[in-house]
Amino acid sequence: MRLVRCRLRNVRIHGELSLDFAPGLTMVGGANETGKSTLLQALHRTLFLKATARGSMVEELGSRTHKGIPTVDLEFEARGRGWQLHKEFSGGSRGQVQLQQAPGGDGPVLRGPEAEAELAKLLEEDGPLDGRTAGSSLKLRWAHLWVEQGRAGANPLQDQDGRQFYPLEQLIQQLEKRGGAALQSPLDQQVADDIDELLKNTFTKTGKSKKHSSLGEAEEKEAAAEDALEQAKQLVEEDKNVSDELSQVYDKLANINGQLSNLKEQLPHLQLLQNRYTPQRKELKTCGDTVKRLGQDQRSLRELTRKEQEQQVKHRHLQEKDKEFTQQLDSAQQTKTEYQQQHNRLREREVCLESQMSQLQWRKNRKQLRQQIQELERQKKAQDQLQKSLGGLPQIK
């Protein structure tokens, strides 16, 4: 989009003002209180504020010295065509807006909401703003093009309370989308490259951690620890089952011991029962072997439980390392921001030092010139003195 010309009527100090914009850069100069900021605000509000808007945004355009409704006519180029915009801010429903193509165009003359909607489409904005709610929203409309009086040295990303309000990331995306670029210092680029390299070495294009990166190795160890933990849980469950089996075996042993007591009481019948007792003795031996094996299994289970506890300690250690890695990434991002602020301060000092160096060089040159002039005057006096001395000598015959 390019502004071609504008005409202001009854806008604050301006009863009538017409201005043609150069194809390149247009400089507007003048003394204080001659209406430079008024021109800027009138153009800004004509583009983004409804003609029917109310509130202070519209009231501020009114003139105390010129009677009539604040009116702005603006010609501009957009989407390869010329356009003529006419807006009258009367503070309410009496406000008028008209939009049409420049002479020679074949488009219709649009008025009212249709004209506001088409203008917003040409400006690539969601829609015009209402005056009562436009205070903070109006700042966001092409905010990188407007500098308010008295705030040229302020941070454009923050309001007067220090809170961020301007969507810088959206602006950068729009600039990149349209083939633009954002300026940055070599230090900024180095910090950004270091962060990109760290992310590149840590994550794949799909967002997963790389196998041989610190995070990838930590995740592998965490997965191995979780597997070991799961195996240990299974062993604990098996230990419980073994304990139940062992309890059953102890019950069987108690039952067999009871049967043996009965057999001893029945000594007269022991010989008769001996043949019946032999299988039970074999069963008792088998049970003893089972108890011995279960005891070994229980010791193995205790050893696995100890290892499982060690794995849990390692797992907690890996989680702490993962947390430290995340904090390092946050710290790198914060360092990038601090470097940017430091760069801005150093740039300001550099400009100041360059100015001081220029002044010092000028003073040095002026001093040298004075010394040369003094030397010439001294030599002139010496020459005059020699001439006078020569005049007093007798002539050579």
C-alpha positions in Angstrom: 0.0 0.0 0.0 1.2 3.6 -0.8 -0.3 6.9 0.2 -0.7 9.3 -2.7 -2.3 12.5 -1.3 -4.5 13.7 1.5 -6.7 16.6 2.4 -7.7 17.6 6.0 -10.5 20.0 6.9 -11.5 21.2 10.4 -9.0 18.8 12.1 -7.6 20.5 15.2 -5.3 23.3 14.1 -5.8 22.6 10.4 -8.7 24.4 8.8 -7.6 23.3 5.3 -4.4 21.2 4.6 -3.5 19.3 1.4 -0.4 17.2 1.1 1.0 15.1 -1.8 3.2 12.2 -0.8 6.4 11.5 -2.8 6.8 8.0 -4.4 9.6 7.4 -1.9 10.1 9.2 1.3 8.1 12.3 2.4 9.5 14.5 5.2 7.1 16.8 7.1 8.9 19.5 9.1 7.8 22.5 11.2 8.0 24.2 14.5 6.3 22.8 17.6 2.4 23.0 17.7 2.1 23.4 13.9 0.1 20.2 13.5 2.6 17.5 12.5 1.3 15.0 15.0 -2.2 15.9 14.1 -1.6 15.0 10.5 -0.1 11.6 11.6 -3.1 10.8 13.9 -5.7 11.9 11.4 -4.2 9.5 8.8 -4.0 6.7 11.3 -7.6 7.1 12.5 -9.0 7.5 9.0 -7.6 4.2 8.0 -8.6 2.1 11.0 -11.4 4.0 12.9 -15.1 3.8 12.0 -16.5 7.1 10.7 -19.4 6.5 13.1 -17.1 5.9 16.1 -17.7 7.8 19.4 -15.4 8.7 22.3 -12.2 10.5 22.9 -10.5 9.2 19.7 -13.0 11.1 17.6 -13.4 14.1 19.9 -9.7 14.8 19.8 -9.9 15.3 16.0 -12.3 18.3 16.5 -11.1 21.9 16.0 -11.5 24.7 18.5 -10.7 27.4 15.9 -12.4 26.1 12.8 -16.1 25.3 12.6 -17.3 22.1 10.8 -17.0 18.4 11.0 -13.5 16.9 11.0 -13.1 15.5 7.4 -10.3 13.6 5.8 -9.9 12.8 2.1 -7.2 10.2 1.3 -6.0 8.8 -2.0 -3.9 5.6 -1.9 -2.8 2.6 -3.9 -3.5 -0.9 -2.9 -3.7 -4.3 -4.7 -2.5 -2.6 -7.9 -5.3 0.0 -8.0 -5.9 3.5 -6.9 -8.5 4.3 -4.3 -10.2 7.4 -3.0 -11.4 7.5 0.7 -13.6 10.1 2.2 -14.4 10.2 6.0 -16.4 12.6 8.1 -16.1 12.1 11.9 -19.2 13.6 13.5 -19.2 11.5 16.6 -21.9 9.0 16.0 -24.4 7.8 13.4 -24.0 11.0 11.4 -20.4 10.0 10.5 -20.0 9.4 6.7 -17.6 7.2 4.8 -17.2 6.7 1.1 -14.8 4.5 -0.8 -14.3 4.2 -4.6 -11.7 3.4 -7.1 -9.6 6.3 -8.5 -11.0 8.0 -11.6 -10.8 5.5 -14.5 -11.8 2.5 -12.3 -14.9 0.5 -13.0 -15.8 -0.4 -9.4 -19.0 0.9 -7.6 -19.0 3.7 -5.0 -19.2 2.1 -1.6 -20.7 3.8 1.5 -21.3 3.0 5.1 -20.5 -0.5 6.5 -19.7 -1.8 3.0 -17.0 0.8 2.5 -15.6 0.1 6.0 -15.5 -3.6 5.3 -13.8 -3.2 1.9 -11.2 -0.8 3.4 -10.4 -3.3 6.1 -9.9 -5.9 3.4 -7.5 -3.7 1.5 -5.6 -3.0 4.7 -5.6 -6.8 5.5 -7.2 -6.2 9.0 -10.2 -7.9 10.7 -12.3 -4.8 10.5 -12.7 -1.1 11.6 -12.4 -0.1 15.3 -15.1 1.5 17.4 -13.9 4.7 19.2 -14.9 3.7 22.7 -12.9 0.4 22.6 -10.1 1.4 20.3 -7.6 2.8 22.9 -5.2 -0.2 23.0 -6.4 -1.9 19.8 -5.6 1.2 17.6 -1.9 1.0 18.8 -1.7 -2.5 17.2 -2.8 -1.4 13.8 0.5 -1.0 11.9 2.1 0.0 15.1 5.6 -0.3 13.7 4.9 2.7 11.4 3.7 5.2 14.0 5.8 7.0 16.6 3.9 9.2 19.0 5.2 12.6 20.1 7.2 12.3 23.3 7.7 8.5 23.0 10.3 8.3 20.3 12.8 6.8 22.8 10.3 4.4 24.4 10.3 0.7 24.0 7.8 0.0 21.1 7.0 -3.4 22.6 5.7 -2.1 25.9 3.2 0.4 27.1 3.7 3.1 29.8 3.2 0.5 32.6 5.9 -1.8 31.2 3.5 -4.5 30.0 4.0 -5.9 26.6 1.2 -5.1 24.2 2.7 -5.2 20.7 2.8 -8.6 18.9 6.4 -8.6 17.6 6.3 -12.2 16.6 3.3 -11.6 14.3 5.1 -8.6 12.7 8.2 -10.7 12.0 6.0 -13.5 10.5 4.3 -11.0 8.3 7.7 -9.5 7.2 9.1 -12.9 6.4 5.9 -13.9 4.6 6.2 -10.9 2.4 9.9 -11.3 1.7 11.1 -8.9 4.3 13.8 -9.5 7.0 14.4 -8.6 10.6 17.8 -6.9 11.5 20.0 -8.4 14.1 23.5 -8.1 15.3 26.3 -10.8 14.9 25.9 -11.5 18.7 22.2 -12.0 18.3 22.8 -14.3 15.3 25.5 -16.2 17.3 23.1 -16.8 20.3 20.3 -17.8 17.9 22.7 -20.2 16.1 23.9 -21.8 19.4 20.3 -22.4 20.4 19.4 -23.8 17.0 22.4 -26.0 17.1 21.5 -27.3 20.6 17.9 -28.0 19.5 19.2 -29.6 16.3 21.5 -31.9 18.2 18.7 -32.8 20.7 15.6 -33.2 18.6 14.6 -34.6 15.2 12.5 -32.8 12.6 9.4 -34.6 14.0 10.1 -33.2 17.5 11.5 -36.5 19.0 14.7 -36.6 20.9 17.7 -38.0 19.0 19.1 -41.3 20.1 22.7 -40.2 20.9 21.8 -36.8 22.4 21.9 -36.2 26.2 18.2 -36.1 26.3 17.9 -39.3 24.2 20.3 -41.2 26.4 18.5 -40.0 29.5 15.2 -41.2 28.0 16.8 -44.6 27.1 18.1 -44.9 30.7 14.7 -43.9 32.0 13.0 -46.5 29.8 15.5 -49.2 31.0 14.9 -48.2 34.6 11.1 -48.4 34.1 11.6 -51.9 32.5 13.7 -52.9 35.5 11.0 -51.5 37.8 8.3 -53.5 36.1 10.4 -56.7 36.3 11.0 -56.0 40.0 7.2 -55.6 40.5 6.7 -58.9 38.8 9.3 -60.5 41.1 7.5 -59.0 44.1 4.3 -60.6 42.9 6.1 -63.9 42.4 7.6 -63.6 45.9 4.1 -63.2 47.2 3.0 -66.3 45.3 6.1 -68.2 46.6 5.2 -67.1 50.2 1.7 -68.5 49.7 3.1 -71.8 48.4 5.6 -71.9 51.3 2.7 -71.4 53.8 0.8 -74.3 52.1 4.0 -76.4 52.4 4.3 -75.6 56.1 0.6 -76.6 56.6 1.3 -79.9 54.9 4.4 -80.4 57.1 2.3 -79.7 60.2 -0.3 -82.2 58.9 2.4 -84.8 58.3 3.9 -84.2 61.7 0.5 -84.8 63.2 0.1 -88.0 61.3 3.6 -89.1 62.5 2.5 -88.5 66.1 -0.5 -90.6 65.6 1.7 -93.3 64.0 4.0 -93.4 67.0 1.0 -93.8 69.3 -0.1 -96.7 67.2 3.2 -98.7 67.5 1.4 -102.0 67.5 0.1 -101.1 64.0 3.4 -99.4 62.9 4.6 -102.4 61.0 1.3 -102.6 59.2 1.4 -98.9 58.3 5.1 -98.9 57.3 4.3 -99.7 53.7 1.7 -96.9 53.7 4.2 -94.4 55.4 6.9 -94.9 52.8 5.2 -92.8 50.1 4.5 -90.1 52.6 8.2 -90.0 53.6 9.1 -89.6 49.9 6.5 -86.8 49.7 8.0 -85.2 52.8 11.5 -85.3 51.3 10.1 -83.7 48.1 8.5 -81.0 50.2 11.8 -80.4 52.0 13.5 -80.0 48.6 10.7 -77.6 47.6 11.2 -75.6 50.8 14.9 -75.4 50.1 14.4 -74.3 46.5 11.8 -71.7 47.6 14.3 -70.4 50.2 16.8 -69.9 47.4 14.2 -68.2 45.3 13.4 -65.9 48.2 17.0 -64.9 48.5 17.2 -64.2 44.8 14.0 -62.1 45.1 15.6 -60.1 47.9 18.6 -59.4 45.7 16.4 -58.3 42.8 14.5 -56.1 45.1 17.7 -54.4 46.2 18.7 -53.9 42.5 15.2 -52.5 41.8 15.8 -49.9 44.6 19.1 -49.0 43.0 17.4 -48.5 39.7 14.8 -46.3 41.3 17.6 -44.1 42.7 19.2 -43.9 39.2 15.8 -43.1 37.7 15.4 -40.1 40.1 18.9 -39.0 39.2 18.0 -39.1 35.5 14.8 -37.1 36.1 16.9 -34.4 37.9 19.3 -34.3 34.9 16.3 -33.9 32.6 15.0 -31.0 34.8 18.5 -29.4 34.7 18.6 -29.6 30.9 15.2 -27.9 30.6 16.4 -25.1 32.9 19.5 -24.7 30.7 17.2 -24.2 27.7 15.2 -21.6 29.6 18.4 -19.9 30.7 19.7 -19.8 27.1 16.5 -18.1 26.0 16.8 -15.6 28.8 20.4 -15.0 27.9 19.4 -14.3 24.3 17.0 -11.6 25.5 19.6 -10.1 27.8 22.2 -10.0 24.9 19.6 -8.2 22.8 19.1 -5.5 25.5 22.9 -5.2 26.0 23.4 -4.8 22.3 20.9 -1.9 22.2 22.7 -0.2 25.1 26.1 -0.7 23.4 24.8 0.7 20.1 23.6 3.8 21.9 27.0 4.2 23.5 28.7 3.6 20.2 26.7 6.5 18.5 27.6 8.8 21.5 31.3 7.9 21.3 31.4 8.5 17.6 29.9 12.0 18.1 32.5 12.7 20.8 35.4 11.5 18.6 34.2 13.8 15.8 34.2 16.7 18.2 37.7 15.8 19.6 39.1 15.5 16.1 37.6 18.9 15.1 39.2 20.5 18.2 42.5 18.9 17.5 42.5 20.2 13.9 41.5 23.7 15.0 44.4 23.7 17.6 46.9 22.6 14.9 45.7 25.3 12.6 46.1 27.9 15.3 49.6 26.7 16.0 50.5 26.9 12.3 49.1 30.5 12.1 51.1 31.5 15.2 54.2 30.0 13.7 53.6 31.8 10.4 53.1 35.1 12.3 56.3 34.5 14.2 58.2 33.8 11.0 56.7 37.0 9.5 57.8 39.1 12.4 61.3 37.5 12.1 61.4 38.3 8.4 60.3 41.9 9.0 63.0 42.2 11.6 65.6 40.9 9.2 64.4 43.3 6.5 64.7 46.2 9.0 68.2 45.1 10.0 69.2 44.8 6.3 67.9 48.3 5.7 70.1 49.8 8.4 73.3 48.3 6.8 75.5 50.4 4.4 75.0 49.7 0.8 77.6 47.5 -0.9 79.6 49.5 -3.5 
